[in-house]
């Protein structure tokens, strides 16, 4: 007999991680790297998926879960969203990292080499994605009427799809910064492990106090939107072929919207 709770846990923890691993494995196939156009298209696609997931998979259920509470429904969502933004802002500020395509490290001064700082940037990026999947899973396990098993599957699949190009975008540049292809693959895979860890963290926090679910849903949305506005979209709008990134945003947004509405 099928166990919906077990299925939800396995899908949420495994599927996004597999997407990242598959993307990292492309380092063995794409030996000449990716063109600027293709990179911007993939970055835009990832941004579109995350924007749609933030709205349909996180903010909308948060508003529904807040209805009938002691405070206006918008208040927990606003507080949680800003809290997620602030957490990622703090992590971004205090963690040395280097974004793909940039030669200027961010965060405090560090003696870390480029590959390590690029891995830190990927870990920062992956954390809110894992948090988002974890909090939706927590809502389903808690019996929230606004979150179904299909919603967990839709978000997990959507994140996994955008993790494939994301893993490639990070792992491929590692080979030009001193790592062999097997080590670049392992680095990309290990960075992807941040996602299930983030999911477990959100699951543990939400499980302690179920009434916090609207805040935590919106918190995950704010964290994801920080990554979109701070990292992904700015990278698509630098230099040439900026329209390719915009098209990628549109395609990623529509795909995630369709997944969430059709399955969730």
C-alpha positions as CSV (number, residue, x, y, z in Angstrom):
1,X,0.0,0.0,0.0
2,X,1.4,3.4,-1.0
3,X,2.4,5.8,1.8
4,X,1.8,9.4,0.6
5,X,3.9,10.8,3.4
6,X,6.9,8.6,2.5
7,X,6.5,9.4,-1.2
8,X,6.5,13.1,-0.4
9,X,9.6,12.9,1.7
10,X,11.5,10.9,-0.9
11,X,10.5,13.1,-3.8
12,X,11.3,16.3,-1.9
13,X,14.7,15.2,-0.7
14,X,15.9,13.2,-3.7
15,X,14.4,14.7,-6.9
16,X,16.0,18.2,-6.7
17,X,19.3,16.7,-5.7
18,X,19.3,14.4,-8.7
19,X,18.6,17.3,-11.0
20,X,21.7,19.1,-9.7
21,X,23.8,15.9,-10.0
22,X,22.7,15.4,-13.6
23,X,23.6,19.0,-14.4
24,X,27.0,18.6,-12.7
25,X,27.6,15.4,-14.8
26,X,27.4,17.5,-18.0
27,X,30.9,18.5,-17.2
28,X,32.0,15.2,-18.8
29,X,30.0,15.9,-22.0
30,X,30.4,19.6,-22.7
31,X,34.1,19.7,-22.9
32,X,34.2,23.1,-24.6
33,X,32.0,24.9,-22.1
34,X,28.8,26.9,-22.8
35,X,28.4,29.9,-25.0
36,X,27.4,33.2,-23.5
37,X,23.9,33.0,-25.1
38,X,23.3,29.5,-23.8
39,X,24.5,30.5,-20.3
40,X,22.2,33.5,-20.2
41,X,19.2,31.5,-21.4
42,X,19.8,28.9,-18.7
43,X,20.2,31.5,-16.0
44,X,17.0,33.3,-17.1
45,X,15.2,30.0,-17.2
46,X,16.3,29.2,-13.6
47,X,15.1,32.7,-12.5
48,X,11.7,32.2,-14.1
49,X,11.2,28.9,-12.4
50,X,12.1,30.4,-9.0
51,X,9.8,33.4,-9.5
52,X,6.8,31.2,-10.4
53,X,7.6,28.8,-7.6
54,X,7.8,31.7,-5.1
55,X,4.3,32.9,-6.1
56,X,2.3,29.7,-6.7
57,X,4.0,27.2,-4.5
58,X,4.8,29.4,-1.5
59,X,3.1,32.8,-1.3
60,X,-0.3,31.7,-2.4
61,X,-0.5,28.7,0.0
62,X,0.9,31.1,2.8
63,X,-1.9,33.5,2.2
64,X,-4.5,30.7,2.2
65,X,-3.0,29.2,5.4
66,X,-3.2,32.7,7.1
67,X,-6.9,33.2,6.5
68,X,-9.0,33.2,9.6
69,X,-6.1,33.8,11.9
70,X,-5.7,36.4,14.6
71,X,-3.9,38.8,12.3
72,X,-4.6,40.0,8.7
73,X,-3.6,37.3,6.2
74,X,-1.1,39.5,4.5
75,X,0.9,40.2,7.7
76,X,2.6,36.7,8.3
77,X,3.4,36.6,4.5
78,X,5.0,40.1,4.6
79,X,7.0,39.4,7.7
80,X,8.1,36.0,6.5
81,X,9.0,37.2,3.0
82,X,11.2,40.1,4.4
83,X,12.8,37.7,6.9
84,X,13.9,35.4,4.1
85,X,15.3,38.3,2.2
86,X,17.2,39.5,5.2
87,X,18.7,36.0,6.0
88,X,20.1,35.6,2.5
89,X,21.3,39.2,2.6
90,X,23.3,38.4,5.8
91,X,24.6,35.1,4.3
92,X,25.6,36.9,1.1
93,X,27.4,39.7,3.1
94,X,29.3,37.5,5.5
95,X,30.3,34.6,3.2
96,X,33.2,35.0,0.7
97,X,31.9,33.8,-2.7
98,X,32.3,34.4,-6.4
99,X,29.5,34.4,-8.9
100,X,29.8,32.6,-12.3
101,X,31.0,35.0,-14.9
102,X,32.5,37.5,-12.4
103,X,36.1,38.2,-11.4
104,X,35.2,40.2,-8.3
105,X,34.7,38.2,-5.2
106,X,31.9,39.3,-2.8
107,X,31.6,39.1,0.9
108,X,34.6,39.6,3.4
109,X,38.2,39.4,2.2
110,X,39.4,35.8,2.0
111,X,42.3,33.7,1.0
112,X,40.0,31.1,-0.6
113,X,40.8,30.2,-4.2
114,X,38.3,30.8,-7.0
115,X,36.9,27.3,-7.1
116,X,36.1,27.4,-3.4
117,X,34.4,30.8,-3.7
118,X,32.3,29.6,-6.7
119,X,31.2,26.6,-4.7
120,X,30.2,28.9,-1.8
121,X,28.1,30.9,-4.3
122,X,26.3,27.8,-5.5
123,X,25.7,26.7,-1.9
124,X,24.1,30.1,-1.1
125,X,22.0,29.7,-4.2
126,X,20.8,26.2,-3.4
127,X,19.9,26.8,0.2
128,X,16.6,28.7,-0.4
129,X,15.6,26.1,-3.0
130,X,15.9,23.3,-0.4
131,X,14.1,25.5,2.1
132,X,11.2,26.0,-0.3
133,X,10.8,22.3,-1.0
134,X,11.1,21.5,2.7
135,X,8.5,23.9,3.9
136,X,6.0,22.8,1.3
137,X,6.6,19.2,2.4
138,X,6.1,20.2,6.0
139,X,2.8,21.8,5.1
140,X,1.7,18.6,3.4
141,X,2.8,16.4,6.3
142,X,1.0,18.7,8.8
143,X,-2.2,18.2,6.9
144,X,-2.6,21.8,5.6
145,X,-5.5,21.8,3.2
146,X,-3.8,24.3,0.8
147,X,-0.8,21.9,0.2
148,X,-1.2,18.5,-1.5
149,X,1.2,15.7,-2.4
150,X,0.9,16.9,-6.0
151,X,2.1,20.4,-4.9
152,X,5.1,18.8,-3.3
153,X,5.8,16.8,-6.5
154,X,5.3,19.9,-8.7
155,X,7.7,22.1,-6.8
156,X,10.3,19.3,-6.5
157,X,10.2,18.6,-10.2
158,X,10.3,22.2,-11.1
159,X,13.4,22.8,-8.9
160,X,15.0,19.7,-10.3
161,X,14.5,20.9,-13.9
162,X,16.1,24.2,-13.2
163,X,18.9,22.5,-11.2
164,X,20.1,20.7,-14.3
165,X,21.4,23.8,-16.1
166,X,22.3,25.3,-12.8
167,X,24.6,22.4,-12.0
168,X,26.2,22.7,-15.4
169,X,26.7,26.4,-15.2
170,X,28.7,26.1,-12.0
171,X,30.6,22.8,-12.6
172,X,31.9,23.7,-16.1
173,X,33.7,26.9,-15.0
174,X,35.3,25.0,-12.2
175,X,37.3,23.1,-14.8
176,X,38.8,26.4,-16.1
177,X,39.7,27.4,-12.5
178,X,42.0,24.5,-11.6
179,X,39.8,21.5,-11.0
180,X,39.8,18.3,-13.0
181,X,36.5,17.2,-14.5
182,X,35.9,14.5,-11.9
183,X,36.6,16.9,-9.1
184,X,34.4,19.6,-10.7
185,X,31.6,17.0,-10.9
186,X,32.0,16.1,-7.2
187,X,32.1,19.7,-6.2
188,X,28.9,20.5,-8.0
189,X,27.3,17.4,-6.6
190,X,28.3,18.2,-3.0
191,X,27.0,21.8,-3.4
192,X,23.7,20.3,-4.4
193,X,23.6,18.4,-1.1
194,X,22.8,21.8,0.5
195,X,19.2,21.5,-0.9
196,X,18.2,18.3,1.0
197,X,19.9,19.8,4.1
198,X,17.8,23.0,3.7
199,X,14.7,20.9,3.3
200,X,15.3,18.9,6.5
201,X,16.0,22.2,8.4
202,X,12.7,23.7,7.3
203,X,10.9,20.5,8.0
204,X,12.3,20.4,11.6
205,X,11.5,24.1,12.2
206,X,8.0,23.9,10.9
207,X,7.3,20.7,12.7
208,X,7.9,22.4,16.0
209,X,5.2,25.0,15.7
210,X,2.6,24.3,13.0
211,X,1.0,27.8,13.2
212,X,4.3,29.2,11.9
213,X,3.7,27.6,8.5
214,X,2.5,30.8,6.7
215,X,5.6,32.7,8.0
216,X,7.9,29.9,6.9
217,X,6.4,29.5,3.4
218,X,6.8,33.2,2.8
219,X,10.3,33.1,4.3
220,X,11.3,30.5,1.7
221,X,9.8,32.7,-1.0
222,X,11.8,35.7,0.2
223,X,15.0,33.7,0.2
224,X,14.4,32.5,-3.3
225,X,13.5,36.0,-4.6
226,X,16.8,37.3,-3.1
227,X,18.8,34.9,-5.2
228,X,16.7,35.8,-8.3
229,X,17.2,39.6,-7.9
230,X,20.7,39.6,-6.6
231,X,22.3,36.9,-8.8
232,X,20.4,35.4,-11.6
233,X,18.7,38.3,-13.4
234,X,21.7,40.7,-13.1
235,X,23.9,38.1,-14.8
236,X,21.5,37.8,-17.7
237,X,21.5,41.6,-18.2
238,X,25.2,42.1,-18.5
239,X,27.0,42.5,-21.8
240,X,25.4,41.2,-25.0
241,X,22.4,39.0,-25.7
242,X,20.4,40.3,-22.7
243,X,17.1,39.4,-24.6
244,X,18.1,35.7,-24.5
245,X,18.0,35.9,-20.7
246,X,14.6,37.6,-20.7
247,X,13.2,34.9,-23.0
248,X,14.6,32.3,-20.6
249,X,12.8,33.9,-17.7
250,X,9.5,33.8,-19.5
251,X,9.9,30.1,-20.4
252,X,11.0,29.1,-16.9
253,X,8.1,31.1,-15.4
254,X,5.5,29.5,-17.7
255,X,6.8,26.0,-17.2
256,X,6.8,26.2,-13.4
257,X,3.3,27.9,-13.4
258,X,1.9,25.1,-15.6
259,X,3.5,22.4,-13.3
260,X,2.1,24.0,-10.2
261,X,-1.4,24.6,-11.5
262,X,-1.7,21.3,-13.4
263,X,-0.3,19.2,-10.6
264,X,-0.7,21.2,-7.4
